[in-house]
């Protein structure tokens, strides 16, 4: 008797880097240290915005970065308790979900059952196990937000939550208008004035910290820390540029997993070693023709903040389309990406320049030019724009960006709405239809170009 077998369809998944596991361990170790900071006699700072943690590290202060905490909770599906607490307190769901989640952490802290330890431990068992319930309450708050309507108020909301008793310092990052003939990316009088203005505020922040700790700030320690960060960032950029190989050895989703070491983890030899291991693994893949996806037919660029709830999901989804999300604005145009301006003899100026070249601090024309540079370098076929529902700062120029890359490069685009850490705004069927339509358009154009 003849029998026939039905072959199961091949499931294509992203080919993840082994170095990612090392990153995950570093992140877990950092948070465990933060959870115990009060027990170890450390002051704790809550901050949001750009990476001022080198200053905190030099002052031996533990820190919680608001966006990083929210992103980690979402990536581990633990954002619920904090977001629900914020909504119950009257914060609208349209508020930046980073802010809403971080504010929810502050609300949960008011239910602490171990005030002596100053650690959030709500009575509910599920909340007790959550990340939000373990973050130690702040001894100080620092806001260092670039162009954002929420960022300048975020610290004030938390300040009010804690009875207006926690000292606050606000660092104002000017937006680079870039609308004068002399204004170029990282040059011109407007840019230089903005850098000097920010350096002055960073010095004021250091004085603020000295006032709280009662100790002189250790500038030598800051130089040492920034040495590690500069070296790690240089290696990261080198590894990123290796991804212009075909097939690309790593993808955007891998780089989102590598934000932590150069954004909020301590600046030390560990982060240098991590990026060295990652770069070497990527170089090995290039040498052996190993791609980030099993089959690479399309090379894409991601614009917008990552859906932190969906990192692995979206990575595998793109692999199923034979598409590699090679690079993105969020990962490749921020997080110590301008290392050449960091002078270790006096690092504040270089720190300020990296803060001000955050892709939501520069004008749309300059940002678009930099995105186009990346699209050309990585030989991008299509641009996927994620319009984060609760982040207007990142989403506002996306229609202009889509129009520009289509006109100047002939690149196909698609857009869908989601969010950073509020999963309810993400609709999988919308992503499928938009991405599939874009890939069909790319394929149709290739067919036309063959004749």
C-alpha positions, 0 to 999 in steps of 0.5 A, spaced: 500 500 500 502 506 498 503 511 503 504 519 502 506 524 507 505 531 508 511 535 509 510 540 514 512 547 512 519 550 514 518 555 519 524 560 518 526 564 525 531 569 526 539 566 527 540 570 534 547 571 536 550 567 542 553 574 545 545 576 546 545 571 552 551 575 555 547 581 554 541 578 558 546 576 564 549 583 564 542 586 564 539 581 570 545 583 574 545 590 574 537 590 576 539 585 581 544 590 584 539 596 583 534 592 587 539 591 593 542 598 593 539 601 599 541 595 603 548 596 601 547 603 603 547 607 596 543 613 594 538 612 588 537 616 583 531 616 578 532 619 571 529 619 565 532 621 558 539 621 555 545 617 559 547 621 565 549 615 568 556 616 568 556 622 572 552 618 577 556 612 577 562 617 578 559 619 584 557 612 587 550 613 586 545 607 584 540 609 578 534 607 575 533 609 568 525 610 567 525 608 560 530 602 561 525 600 567 519 600 562 522 597 556 525 591 561 518 590 564 515 590 557 520 585 554 519 580 560 511 581 560 511 585 567 509 592 565 502 590 567 502 592 574 505 599 573 501 601 567 495 599 571 497 603 577 498 609 573 491 608 570 488 607 576 491 614 579 488 618 573 494 618 568 491 617 561 493 611 556 495 616 551 500 619 555 507 616 553 507 609 555 515 609 558 512 615 563 506 612 565 510 605 566 515 609 570 510 613 574 506 607 576 513 604 579 512 610 583 505 609 585 507 602 587 512 604 592 507 608 596 504 601 598 511 599 601 510 594 606 517 594 608 519 602 609 525 601 613 528 598 607 525 603 602 524 597 597 517 597 594 513 590 596 506 591 595 501 586 599 499 583 592 503 576 591 503 577 583 505 585 584 511 583 589 514 578 584 514 584 579 520 588 577 516 594 578 515 592 585 522 591 587 525 598 584 528 602 590 525 609 591 529 615 589 533 619 594 534 624 588 530 625 581 534 628 575 530 629 568 535 630 562 530 629 556 531 631 549 525 634 545 519 631 548 513 634 550 512 629 556 519 629 558 520 635 561 514 634 566 515 627 567 520 628 573 515 633 576 509 628 576 514 623 580 516 629 585 509 630 586 508 622 588 513 622 593 510 628 597 515 634 594 520 631 598 525 628 593 530 633 590 530 634 583 534 637 578 532 638 571 537 638 565 534 642 559 536 639 552 535 645 547 532 642 540 537 644 534 533 647 529 538 647 524 534 652 519 540 657 518 545 657 512 550 656 517 547 650 521 550 643 519 550 636 523 554 637 529 557 644 526 555 651 526 554 657 531 547 654 533 550 647 535 556 650 538 552 655 543 547 649 544 553 644 546 556 650 551 549 651 554 548 643 556 555 643 558 554 648 563 548 645 566 552 638 566 556 642 571 550 644 575 548 637 575 554 635 578 554 641 583 547 638 585 550 631 586 555 634 591 550 638 595 546 631 596 552 626 597 556 632 601 562 629 597 567 632 592 565 629 585 570 625 582 572 627 575 578 622 575 573 617 576 568 620 570 574 620 565 575 613 567 568 611 566 567 615 559 574 611 557 570 604 557 564 607 554 568 610 548 571 604 547 565 600 547 561 604 543 567 604 538 567 597 537 559 597 537 559 602 531 565 597 528 560 591 529 554 595 526 558 597 520 560 590 518 552 589 517 553 592 510 555 585 508 550 580 504 547 577 508 547 581 514 550 577 520 546 581 525 539 585 525 536 591 528 533 587 533 539 584 535 542 591 536 536 593 540 538 588 545 545 591 545 542 598 547 543 597 555 551 596 555 552 603 552 545 606 555 545 605 562 549 599 564 555 601 568 561 603 564 567 598 566 571 593 562 565 588 562 561 592 556 568 593 552 568 585 553 561 584 551 562 588 544 568 585 543 565 578 543 559 581 539 563 584 534 568 578 533 562 573 532 559 578 527 566 578 523 566 570 524 559 570 520 561 575 515 567 570 514 563 564 513 557 567 509 552 566 515 546 571 515 541 573 521 535 570 517 535 564 513 534 567 506 535 574 505 531 577 499 530 584 502 534 589 506 530 593 511 531 599 515 526 600 521 524 607 523 521 609 530 522 606 537 522 598 538 516 595 540 519 592 546 514 587 547 515 584 540 522 583 539 523 576 538 516 576 535 518 581 530 525 578 528 522 571 527 516 575 523 521 578 518 525 572 517 519 568 515 518 574 510 526 573 508 527 580 510 532 582 514 531 588 518 538 591 518 539 597 521 534 603 524 534 610 527 533 608 534 539 604 534 544 607 529 543 614 531 544 614 538 547 611 544 554 614 544 554 614 536 559 620 535 565 617 539 570 621 536 568 628 540 569 624 546 575 627 549 577 624 556 581 629 558 574 633 559 569 629 557 563 633 559 563 637 552 563 630 548 558 627 552 553 634 551 554 633 543 552 625 544 546 627 548 544 633 543 545 628 536 539 624 539 535 623 533 529 627 536 533 633 538 536 635 531 531 638 526 527 633 521 532 635 515 538 633 518 535 627 521 532 625 514 539 626 511 542 621 516 537 616 515 538 616 508 546 615 509 544 609 513 540 607 507 545 608 502 551 604 506 546 598 508 543 598 501 536 598 504 530 596 499 525 598 504 523 603 510 518 600 515 516 606 520 513 604 526 509 610 529 509 609 536 502 611 539 504 615 545 511 618 543 509 624 538 517 626 539 519 620 535 513 619 530 512 627 528 517 627 522 515 620 519 511 622 513 516 627 511 522 621 512 517 616 508 516 622 502 524 623 502 527 616 502 522 615 496 524 621 492 531 621 493 532 613 493 526 610 490 525 606 497 519 603 498 516 604 505 510 602 509 507 604 516 504 601 522 502 604 529 504 600 535 507 603 541 514 602 546 511 598 552 503 598 551 502 592 547 495 593 546 496 598 541 500 593 536 495 589 531 499 583 528 494 583 522 496 590 520 503 589 520 502 583 516 498 587 511 503 593 511 509 589 510 507 584 505 504 590 501 511 593 501 515 587 499 510 586 493 512 593 491 519 591 492 519 585 488 514 588 482 520 594 482 525 589 481 521 585 476 520 591 472 528 593 472 530 586 469 527 589 462 
